[in-house]
Amino acid sequence: MDATSAQLDSARSWSVAFAAALSTFVVFGVAYSFGAFFSSMADEFNTGSGATSLIFSVTISLSFVLGLFTGRWADRVGPRPVLVAAAVSLTGGLLLTTLVTSIWLGYLTYGIGVGFAVACGYVPMVATVGGWFEKHRSSALGVAVAGIGLGTLVGSPLAARLIEATSWRTTYVIFALGGGLLLLLAAATAKRGPAAVDAPNPRPINELLRLRDFRLLYISSLFATFGLFVPFVFLTDYAKNNNVDDVAAAALVGFIGGSSVVGRLGLGALADRLGLLRLYRLSFLVMGVSHFIWLGSGSSYPLMVLYTLVLGIGYGGFIALSPAVVAERFGLEGLGGIIGTLYTAAAVGSLLGPPAAGALIDAFNYEVAITLAGVLSCVAVVVLARL
């Protein structure tokens, strides 16, 4: 056994996987807690659903677009400096957001600061984990992205309680300082994997889109994410409008994160036995069906909870299995760059989905917006079936 093989799937490998989980826990815990801030910010800035939701959309869209570059950056220099940049960006962006007096400034401070932090803390770390594993790669990637679910589970309810006790601005100060410190802790453990392959000439997006498999993955991700991010912005407010108290309403987004951990860890482990592509398709189907549970929930809080649990399992499988599908189809060479390119599809979906839903809510009602999310998610299932 050579030195490289001895390091793969080792205890050191798992420490990097858990550092990746900590990184994704922080950046997505902050980003996906936005629904808890939605009402307070909309009231203070006197803005409608579409304009307020655009903060979240800009943030998530930028995180996926910038992931194209941060993934390649990590391919060249390793994950540690990239995570340090994430800590600086998250802290600075949130602290500046506490000073804004206009929603338009929030698009810049929060959108760029948190968006860049997510781009640094997600794609590069997932790609790094891929370079530390061979036999248990799918399981390790499931652990890495489980941080997203745990962050969502903790972030939104914690934000709601802190906002209730203090204010949304003070809550962002707490998130800025705590999140920055945790990202620096993750950076101390992160290191380039022994199986990582240098990619001096990353494959451009137009070249990848000429590949049929990549094109189908890209289109299906675009349609799925158009509907996926709608509940992260609007589900809390929807519940409040149906007489659910603030903390219980914010907990719904947390439930998505909690159940997504089951999808990330459970489906990531099962993929090694039952087939990666089969479970990936199943994840898309579960996401598509789930939106129609929300559509039929009305004012029933138990049905809202059921929706979050079903969506979370499908969403968790989608996130956990995407990097493994890319690695299986296209290899480890330049994995960070390829994953980042695929996630530009999610950038488009996340940028257009919540504002479109907000416009439909303002013009019509929640049911029209939820229906659009469900229909587009089902289109994603049909596209992926051709892979």
N, C-alpha and C positions, 0 to 999 in steps of 0.2 A: 504493500500500500504506500503510495507516494504521500508527500507532505500535504498536498492540496486535498486529496481524498480524506486524509485523517482529520482535517479541519471541518469538512462538510458534515452537516447534521450533528455537530458536537454541542457541548454545553455552551461554548462561546457563541455558536450560531444562534442558539435559543435566546441568549442575552441580547443579541442584536434584534431578534424578532420582538422581544418585549420592549426594547427601546423604541422600535417603530410603533408599537402599540401605544406607548406613552405619548409619542409625538402626535399620532392621529387623534388620540384622546383629547389633547389640548386644543388643537386647531379646529377640529370639528365640534368639540364641545362648545367653543365660543361661537363659531359660525352658525351652528344649527340651533342655538338658543335665541336667535333673533325673533322668533315668534313671540317669546315672552316680553320682548321690548316693543313689539309692534304697536300696541294700543297707546302706550305712553308716548312714544315718539310721534305717532300720527296726531295725537291730541296736542302735544306741545308745538309741533310745527304746522298744525292745521292743514294736513295733507290727506288726500284720498287713498284708497287701498292700492291703486296702481302705482302712484308716486312713491308711497312709503315702501312697498314691496321691492321697488327697484334697488334699494340699498342691498338687500339680500341677493337679488339677481346679479347685480354688478359684482358683488363679492365672489359668489360661487362661479360665475362665468369667468372672471379674471383668474381665479384659482386654477381652473382647467386650462385656460389659454396659456398662462404662465407656466403651468406644469410641463408644457412642451419644451420650455427652455430650462427649467430647473432640473428636469430629469436628465437632460443632456449635460447640464452643468455638473451634476453629481456623477455622471459617467466619467467625466474628466478629472474632477478634483476630489471625489469622495463625498460622503454625506455630511461629515462634521461641519465644515464651513457653511454648508447650505442650511443646516439646522440652527446655527448661530444667527444667520441672517433672518431665519424665521422668528427667533426670539426677539430680535431687535424690531422687526417689522410689526409683530403682533402688539408688543408693548407700546411702541410709538403710535401706531394707528389707533388703538383704543384710547390712549391718553389724549390724543388730538381730538377724537370724536367727542370726548366729554366737554370740549370747549366750543363746539360748533353752535351757531345760532340760526343756521339754515339747513334744510334737508339737502340742498345741493352740495354744501360743503361735506355733509356726511357721506355722499357718494364717493368723494375723494378720500377722506381720511379713513373711514371704515372700509370702503370698497377696496382701495389699494392696499392699505395696511394689513387688514385681515386676509384679503384675497391672496396677496403675495406670501403671507405666512402659511396659508393652507397649501399653496403650490410648493413651498419648500418642505413642508412637514409631511406631505402625503406621497406623491409620486416618487421622489428620490428615495424615501425610506422603504417603500414597497419594492422598488427595483433592487435596493441594497440587500434586502432579505432574500430575494431570488438568487443572489450570488453566494449565499451561505449554505444553501440546501440543494440536495439532489433527490434523495429518497422521499423525504417528507416535505417537499416544497409546497404542495397545496395546503397542507396542514399549517405550515409556518406562515404562509401568506394569510391564512384565515386568522391566525393569532394577531398578525400585524394590523390587519384592518378591523379586528374586533374593537380596537381602541376607538374607532369611529362610533360604534354602537354604544360603548360605555360612556363616551363623552357626551353623546346625545342624551343618554339616560340621565346623566347627572346634571349637565349644563342647563337645560331648560327649566326644570323644577328649581334648581338652585338660584338661577337668575330671577325667577318669579318671587321667591321668598326674599331675596336681597332687595329687589325693587320695592316690594311691599314694605320692607323694614326701613329702607333708606330712599333711594331714587335711582332712576336708570343711569344717570351719570356716575354716581358713586359706585354702582355695580360694575360699570365698565372699568373703573380704576382698579377695583379688586381683581377682576379678570385679567387686566393688563399685567399687574405685578405677579400674580400667582402663575399665570400661563407662561410668562417669560422665563421664570425660574425653572419650571418643569421642562421647558424645551431645552434649556441649557443642560439640565441633568441628562436628558436623552442624548444630547450631542456628545457628552462625555463617553458614552458607551458605543455610539455609532462608528462603524468602520467598514471600509470597502471589503467585499467578500472575496474569498480566494478563487471562486469560480467565475467572477465577473470578467467580462470580455471587453477590452477597449474598443471604442467605436469612434475613431478619429473623423470619419465621414458619415454623420447621421443620415439616415434615409429620409428624404423630403416627403412631405405629405402627399404631393401629387404622384410620387412613385408608389407610395403605399396604397393609395386609393385605386391604382390600376390593378391591384391584386384583389381578386374576387372575394376571398375570405375576409380580408381587411375591410373591404367596402361594405359587406353585409354586417360585420360587427359595428362599423361606424354608423350606418343608417339606423340599425336597430337601437343602438345606444342613444342616438339623437331623439327618436320618438319616445323611448322609455323615459328619458330624463325630462322631457317636456312636461310630463304629468307628475313625475316623481317628486319634484321640489315644491309643488303647490301646497301640500299639507304642512311642510316645514314653516311656511309663512302664515297660512290662513286657518289651519285646523284649530289653533288656540282661540283665535277670534271667533271662529264659527261656534265653538263650544260655549264661549262667553255669551254669544247672542242667543244661545239656547239654555240660558240660566244656569250654566255650570260655573262654579266659583273659580277665581283666577288661578290658584295653585293646582286644582284638579284639571283645569283646562290646559295649563302649561305641561302638566304631567303626561298628556297625550303624546306630545312630541318625544318625551322621554321614553314612553312605551315603544315607540318606533325603534328608538336606539336599542332598548333592552332586548326586544325580540329579534332585532337584526344580529345581535351577538350569536343567537342560536343559529341563524342562517350562515353567518360568517364561519363560526367554528364547526357547526354540525355538517353543513354542506361541503365546507373545505375538506373535512376529514373523509366524508363519504365519497368525494370525487376520486380519491385514490382507489376506491373499490368498485364503484358503480358506474363510472364513466363521467369525465369532465363535461363534455358537451351536453350530454343528456340532462345533467343537473343544472347547467347554465340555462338551457331552454326552459326548464321547469321554473327557475327563478323569475324569468320574464313573464311566464304565464301567471304565476301567483301575484306578481305586481299588478298585472292588467286586471285580474279579477277583483283584487282588493278594492279598487276605487269604486266599484259598484256597491260594495258594502257601505262605504261612506255615503254614497248617493241615497241609499235606502235607510240610513240611520235616523234621520229626522232629529228629534230632540232626545233620543235614547243614548245616554252616556255609555251603557254597556256595549251597545253596537259600535259606538265610536272607538271604544277600547278594542273590540274585536277587529275593527278595521286596522288599527295601528299594529296589532299583533301579526295579522296576515301580511300587511304591507312590509313590516319590518323583516319578516323571514325571507320574503322574495328579494327585498332590497339588499339584505345582508348577503344572500347568495350571489347576487349580481356583482356587488363590490368585491367579495372575496374571490370569486372565480374568474373575473375579468383578467387580472394579471396572469393567472395560470393558463388561461386559454391563449393569451398572447404569447407566452413563453413556449407553449406546446406548438403553436402554429408557425411562429416566426423565429424561435431560438432565443438564446440569451444575449447575443451580440446587440449592443445598443438597446437593451430592454427598456431602460428608463425613457429614452427618446421615443420608442414605439408606443409605450403606454401613454406617455404624454400626448402624443399625436392622436391616439384613440380618444383621449379624454377631451379633445377640442370639440368633439360631438356633444359631450355633456355641457360644454361651455355654451353652445348655441341653445340647447334645450333649457338650461337653467336661466339663461338671459331672457328668453322669450316666454317661458312657461308662467312664472308667477305674475309678471305684469299683465300678460294676456288674461290670466285668471282674475286678477284684480279689476281689470277693465270690465270683464263680464259680470263680476259681482256688483260693481257700481252701476252698470247699465241694466242688469237683469236681476240675477240672484245667484246664490251659491250653487244651486243645482245645475245650472248651465255650465258653470266653470268646472265642476266635478265631472260632469258628463264628458266634456272635452278632454280632460285628463285621462279618463278611462278609455275613451275611444283611441286616442293616440298611443296609449300603452299597449292596446291590443294590436294596433298596426305593427308595433315593434315585435310582437310575438310572431306575426305572419312573416315578417322579413327574416327573422332569425331562423325560422323553420327551413329556409333554403340553404343554410350553412351546411 
